[in-house]
């Protein structure tokens, strides 16, 4: 029994020695063994240059040279002209000389230098809706002085007034030309020659210095933009006279309109005041009822929505 026990112990020792010998051989495998000497790493060296692959997205790439982020310059928001009035006009204070017409032609519809024939030809294609926008752009541009001389409480009422004015004078047409001499008129407001700086002995109009007074040249007279600008200025000249004479509210508008039409703010013809000034008031009210920018227009004598019983009720 003792011999069997000793043999078992010896066998176990031999088996252990064989196992250790095999393991030692595995751990000292040759470099060309099928087992890798070192597992690859996915982490680059700290000093390595990192170059993103062509297919990498900005979010996946790690740029080493980071450009500063520049915020885009915001585009100025376009706003409509404000309704802030200028200082109240005082006829007792001497008025400065009107601004000279500038070479830039800021009020021109056609570029400066366009021939008169080209202006007349091009004006034929201007629609009534475009005339509305042209008139309203000049109201926007000169709103402060318009509000001061007329008393309009909103710019929309000023839009409507000058659209009614243009309807009575020219049915919103650009190319209408009438009269001769001081009555020679052209454009949507039928602006006459005396509205311009001239050498024809017409009475000077130096009481609206806030607006440019253009020279009486064919290029100015027939340009739609200059004609509308000058027509508004011409009307404000008579509104200034009516204000100086003590008229206010709708009476100021009525007498200024008669002045624009006849050259004098006083009229001894109540029927003409009704047919001209009050007709403009009625037509203006029609435009104020949703027709300031659309293609619709009315006309003198129309009974469709034109309130002649209370022509100035909207003012």
Buried (B, 14 or more C-beta within 10 A) or exposed (E): EEEEEEEEEEEEEEEEEEEEEEEEEEEEEEEEEEEEEEEEEEEEEEEEEEEEEEEEEEEEEEEEEEEEEEEEEEEEEEEEBEEEBEEEBEEEEEBEEBEEBEEEBEBBBBEEEBEBEEBBEBBEEBEBBBBBEBBBBBBBBBBBBBBBBBBBEEBBBBBBBBBBBBBBBBBBBBBBBEEEEBEBBBBBBBBBBBBBBBEEEBEEBBBBEBBBBBEBBEBBBBBBBBBBBBBBBBBBBBBBBBBBBEBEEBBBBBBBBBBBBBBEBEBEEEEBBBEBBBBBBBBBBBBBEEBBEEEEBBEBEEEEEBBEEEBBEBB
